[in-house]
Amino acid sequence: MDTFYVGFNLDMTREFIDTCASWAKAFSYAAFDVEEFIFKDADAHGETKDIQAFRIRFDSGFEITALTSRPRSLRGRQGLVIIDEAAFHDDLRELMKAALALLMWGGKVIVVSTHNGVDNPFNQYIQDIRAGRLKYGLMKITLDDALKDGLYKRICLVLNKEWSEEAEAEWREEIVNFYGEGADEELFCIPRLSAGAFLPGTLVESRMVETPVIRLHCDDGFVFLPELDRRTQIEEWCDENLKPLLATLDPQLQHFLGEDFGRSVNLTVLWPLVMMPNTMRHTPFTVELHNVPFQQQRQIAWYIMDRLPRFTAAAFDARGNGSQLAEETMQRYGAGRIHCVMITTKWYLEAMPPYKTGLEDGMMTVPRDAEVLNDHRAAVMTGGVAQVPNKETKDSSGAKRHGDSLIAAVMAYWATLQPVIEYGYQSLGKPGNRKTAGPPPHDDDAIGRGGRRFGSKKGAW
C-alpha cells in the first residue's frame, strides 16, 4: 500500500524520505529518486496554501509520501499512515481523525512519539488504550529496551569501537546524565506531570464520583414552535429529568450554582454545588444544554434554582448573549445572591487557583464523565495565568465545546467563596400575645402580618 509520513516540520519529513530512499537502494528496490512537489492545502474558507512535500515512486505503483502536519492532507487517501512525534503536533486529535478514516479501506495508522507531558493528547490516547476505551495496540520502547536489542552494539559497529558491558553501562549513564530532568520523559516513556496544562488529568479523575450529567439537545426547528409548546415540553423534560434529582437534596445544606453560557455553537452548562458540613463542595448533578433557545435556558435555570434547598448564591457568565440571562436572574433572585461575571484574565487569576486547591485537597467532586474530564484538561497556563484558550473541541455527539463544564464548575466554586448578604427578622410574637411582645420598632419596615422585618442589612431582600 501507499505510505504517508506526517512530521510536524519540514526537516523531519526531509530526513524521513531520505532515509527511505537509502534503504530502498540498499534493498535494490526499483524506485525513482526522491522528488519534491507542492501539495495544495485548502482551509475552511476555501483559500489554498502551497505545502512542500516529498515522494518516492516505486515500480510497483506504490509511493512513500512525506507530508507536514496538515490533517486535510490525508483526506481522501488510503494506505499506511505514520504520525511521527505525535505529542508535538499542533492538533493531534484532528490529525488522528483524518488518519483513522483510512482504516475503512484496509489502511493502518502508526502513532510514534516521545512524551510531552501527562496531559498531552498523545498520553491521553495511551491512557484510553490502557483503560480499554480504545482498541488500539500499544508498544512501549525505552532506552533499556533498545540497549537489550543491541542499540549500543550497533553504535559501536558504526563507530568502529569495541563493545563491552562496561562501556555500554558507562555510555548509558552519560546519556541519562545528559538529559537530566528530562531523562524519564525522553528515554523511559514516563511523561512529566504537566506540559503547560493547569489541571492534570490524574488529579481530576481522582475527584470524580458517580453523579449524572443530564444533557439536552434541541433540533433547529424547536425554536420556531409556539411559546406555550416550548414551555410545556421543557417543563415536562424538567419534571422527568431534574425533579427526581432535586428531590434528593438535603434541605439542611446550603446550595450554590455556576453557569457558563452558550447557544448554538458552545454549550450552556449549569453546575449545582452542595456545601457539605465539612465544607466539601459536592456536585449532585450537572446539566448541559445545546442549541436550546434563550427563553428555555432561563426556564431550566430557574427551575433548578427554585428547587435548590437553602439556595445561597450563583455565578453566571455575563459575556455576550449570556448577559441577558445573568441580568434577569439577578433581578429575580437578588443582586446579593447572583454574581454576573465578566470572564477576564483577572477573573481567571482570582478563580482558578482556589478551584485547583479544592481538587487537590479533596474538597470538590466532579461527575465521572469523559467530556467533563476533557473540559478540565483544556485549561492551560498562559502568561502565568490559568485559563481556557480560544480553541474549540468537539464532543462525542459532535457538539462544539470550549471548556464549558470547567468554567461552570469554577463559577460554582467561586460563588461559594463570595460573601453572603445576611438578612434577619424580629418576631412580633403570636397574634394573641402581640401586646406582650410590644410593637416592632420602625413599624413601617414591617411587611404583612407575619411580623418579619426585612432589610436589616443593606441591599437585602
N, C-alpha and C positions, 0 to 999 in steps of 0.2 A: 504494500500500500504506500501511498504518499506519506511523507513525514513533514510535520510543521513544527519548527522550533521557535519558541517565543521567549526572548530575553527582555530585560527591562531597559537595555540601552544598546546602542549601535555596536559598541566594541564587543559585547558579549556575542551578538549574532554573527559578527565577522569571524571571531575566534572559533565559534562552533562550526561554521560552514567550512573554514579552512581545515580544521581537524578531520571533518568528514571526508573532505577531498583527499587528504593524505592517506587515510585508511582505505579509501576506495582504490587508490592507485596501488597501495601495498597488497591488497587482495586481488588485484588485476581485474577489477570490475570494469566493464565498458561504460565509461561515463564521460560526458563533456566537462570542460573546465568550469570552475565557478563563474557564474555570470551575475552581474548586478542589474537589478531592474527597479522600476518605480511602481509602487503599489498605490493605487488611488483610494484614499480613505475619505468617506463621506460622513459628515457629522449629522446630528439630529435635524439640523436646519437645511440640509442638502448641500452645504458647502464642502468642497473637496480639498484635500491636502495631499501633497506628494510625500509618500513614506518610502524611504530607501530600504530595499530588501535584497536577499541573496538566494541563489538557487543552483543546485546541481541536477542535471538531467541525466538519467540512465537510459541505456538502450532498451531496457525492459519497459520503458514508458513511464516509470515512476520517477518521482522527484523528491529531493530534500530541499525544503524552503525554509529560510531563516527570516523571521519577522520580528519587528519590535512590538512592544506591548500595546496592542490595539484590539479590543475584543471584536470589533467589526471585521478585522482582517481574517477571522476564522469562519465567518458566516457563509453558509452555502458550500463549504468544502467537506471532504471526507478523508479519513486516514488516521495516522498516529500523531498525536499532539504531545509535545514535550514543553512544559512550562518550567523554566529554569529560574532559580532564586525567587520562588513564588512569593515569599514573605515580603519582598521588596517592590512588588508591582503596585502601581497606583490604585488599581481597582480589581483585586483578585476575584471577588465574587462575580462581577460581570464577565471577566475573562473565563472563569470556570463555567459560567452559564453558556457562553458561546462554544466552549470546547466540548462540553458534555453533549451538546446537540449532535455531535458527530457520531456518538455511540450507536444511534439507531441504524447507522449504515455499517456497523461492524468495526468501527474505529476503536482506538484506545487513547486514554489520557494518562500521562505520567507527570506528576507534580513533584518537583525536586527543589529542596531549599535548605539552607541553614535557617535557624530560628531568628525572629526579630521581635522578641517579647512574647509574653504569655497571652496577651490579648490581641495579637495579630490574627487576621482571618486564617492564615496558614495553620497556626496552632489550634484555632477553633475547629477547623476541619479534622485535625488529628484527634482532638478530644471527642468529637462526634463519632469518629470511626471506632475509637476505643469503647465508647458507650453503646455501640451497636446501632446508633441512629443512622449511620451511613454505611452501606455495604461495599466499602472500598477495601482494597488491600493496603497494608501498611508495612513499610520496610524501614528499619532504623539502622543506620550505619555510623558508628562512632569512629574516632581515631584509632581506638584499640582494636575495633573490628577490622579496620583496614590494615593495621600492622600485623594482625594474626593472619590475614590473607596475603601478606607479602609486600605491603607498601614500601617499607624501608629496604627490603631486599631489591625491589625494582629500582629504587633511588640509587642504591649502591651500584647496580648494574649499569645504569645510565651514566653515573659519575665515575665509573671505573674505580670504585672503592671496595675494600674487603668488608664483608658483612660479619658481624659478631653480635651475640646477645648483649654484650656490654655496650657496644657502640649504638645499638638500637635503643637501649634504655636511656643512654645519655642524650641521644637525638630527641627522643620523646620528651624528656624533661626540658630541653631547650625550647621546644615548640610550645609546651604548656606555659612556661615562664614568659615566652614572648607575647602570648595572647593575654596574660594577666587575668583581670577580672572577666574578660570575655571568653575565657577558655571553655567554660561549661557550655556556653551557647554555641560557639563556633566549632568546637571539637567533640563535644559529648552529647549533643542534642538535648540540652537542658535549657529551656527558654528563660530569659530574665523575667523577673516578676512583672515588670511593666515596660512598655515601649511607648511612653507618652500617654498611655491610657490612664484615666483617673481612677476608675473603679475596676480592679482586677475581676475577671470572671469568676475566679475561685472564691473571692470574697462574697460576691453577690449570690452565687449558688449556695454558699454555706448559710445564708439567711432566708432561703426560700422555704415556704410552707405550702401545704395543700389547701389553698384558698382559690375560689373560682375567679376567672376572668370572663365577664359577660360581654359579648360582642354583638353589635347591631349594625347591619349594613342596609341602607335604603337604596332601592334602584332609582334610576334617574327620573322615572315617572311619578314617584311618590310625592315630590314637591308640588305637583300640579293638582293633587286631589283637593277637594273642598276642605276647609279648615276643620270642620266638625269631624270628617272622616279621619283626617290625620290625627287629631287629638284622641279620638276614640281608639284607633289602632295602637297608638303609643301607650295610652292608659292601660289597655289590655296587656300589652307587652310588659309594662312595668309591673302590673299585678301578678303576671305569671313568672317573671324572671327575677324581679328585685324585691317584691314584698316579702316572700318567704325568707330571704337573706336578712332583710332589715328587721324582721320579727324576732330573729335570734339574738339581736344585740342586747347587751346588758344595760338596763335603764339607769343603773347607778354610776356608769362610767361616762367620762367626757368623750365627745366625738368631734372630729375635725374633717376637713375635706380639702383636697387640692385638685386643680383643674388646669389642663393645657388644651388650648382651643385649636380646632381645625374644622374645615368644612368638607370640600370635595377632594382636596389634594392630600393633606395630612389628616390625622385622627384627632378627635376630641377625646381626652381621657379624664375620667372622674375617679379620684382615688380617695376613698374614705380611710380614716385612721381612728383607732380606738386607743385612748390613753389608759393603759393598764395601771393597776395600783402601784406597781414597781416602776412606773414611768416608761415602761417599754411601749413603743408605738407599734400596734398590731394592725395589719391590713386584713379586714374581714372579707373584702372582695374588691374588684375594680371593674369599671365599665369603659368599654372602648366603642366610640361611635364613628362610623364612616359614612359620609355622604348623607348625613341627617340634617334636615332643614333647621334653620336657626330657631324657629319657634319650638320645635320639638326637642332641640337640645336644651332649651330653657325648661321645658316641661319635665324632662327627665332629671335634670339637675335639681330642680325644686322638689320633685317627687322624693328624691333621696334625702335632701336636706330637711324637708318637713318631717321626716320619719327617723332622723338620727337622734337617738336619745341624748339629752343634755348637749345639744349642738352648741359648740363654743366658738369656733372660728373657721374660716375658709380663706384660701388664697386663690384668686382667679387670674388667668392670663388676660391682660388688658391691652395686648398689642393688636393693631389692625382691627379686623372684624370681631375679634374677641372682646373689644372694649364695650360693645353694647350689652352683651350678656353679663359681663363683670359689673357694669354700672347698674343695670336693672336688678341684679342680685343684691348689690349693696343697698339699693333703695328699699328692697323688700325686707332684708334681714338686718339692716343697720350698718352704718359705717364703722361701728366699733367691733363688728364681727367679720365683715367681709373686706379683705385686702385686695385692692385692684393693683396688680403687679405689672409694671413695665419690665420685661426681662432684658436686662442690660448686663454689660460686663461687671458693673458694680454689684448688681444683684447676684450674679453667679459667684462673685468673690465672697459675698456675705452668706449665701445659702448652701453652696456645695460642700464646703469643709465640714459643717456640722452634720450634714446628711451622711457623709462618708464615716465620720466618727460614730454616728449611730449604728451603722452597719458593722463597723469594726468592734464596737463594744457589745454587739448582740442586742441592741435596744431598738431594732427596726426589723420588721418582717416584710417580705415581698412574695407575690404569688410564684409558684413553681411553673413558669411558662417560658417557652423559648423566645417569644417575641419580647417579653419584658426583659429577659436577660440580654438580648441583642441591643435593646434601647439603652440599657445601663452601660454596655460596652462602648456606646457611641461617644461618651464624654471623654475628652482629651484635654491635656494641658496645653494651652495656647497663651504665650506671653506670660506664663506664670499663673494663669487663671484657668480653673477647670470649667469647661463649657462644652456645649454641643455644637460642633462645627456646622457650617452651612452646606450640608451634604445629606441628601436623602437616600434611604434604602427602601426595599420592598419586602413586605412580609410574605408568608406562605400563601395568602389569599390574593396577592398582587397589589394590595393597598400600599401607598407610599407612607413611609414613617420618617420622622425626624427626631428620634429620641423622645417621642411623645409621652410614653409612660414614665420615663425617668423624670421629665420635667414635672409631671403631675405629682409624682411621689415626693420630689424635693419641695414642691409647693405645699403639699400637705404637712410635711415635716417642719418646714419653715413656719407655717401657721401655728404649729404647736408651741413655737418659741416666742411668739409675739405676746405683748402684754394684753391681758384680758380686762376689758372695762367692766367693773363691778356695778351691780345695782342692788338696792335694798328696799325694805318696806318697814313701816311701823304699824303694828297691829292696833286696831281700834277696839279690840275685844269682841265678844259675842254680841249680837244685836240686843239682847236683853240686858247686857251689862255695860253698855256704852257710857252711861253716866259715870260708872265707877272708873272706867278706863280714862275718861276725860276726853275732851275734844282734841283732835290732832293739831299740832302746830301747823301754821301755813295751810289753812283749810282749803285754800284754792288750789293746792297741789294734789289734793286727794282725788282719786279717779273712781267713779262708780260707787257702788255700795259695799264692795269688798273691803274697803278700808285700806287698800295698799297705796303707798306713796312711791311714785316712780321719779327718777331723776335725782337721786341722792348723789350721783356722780355726774360730772359734766359730760354731756353727749350720750348719756344712757337713755334707753327706751323704757 
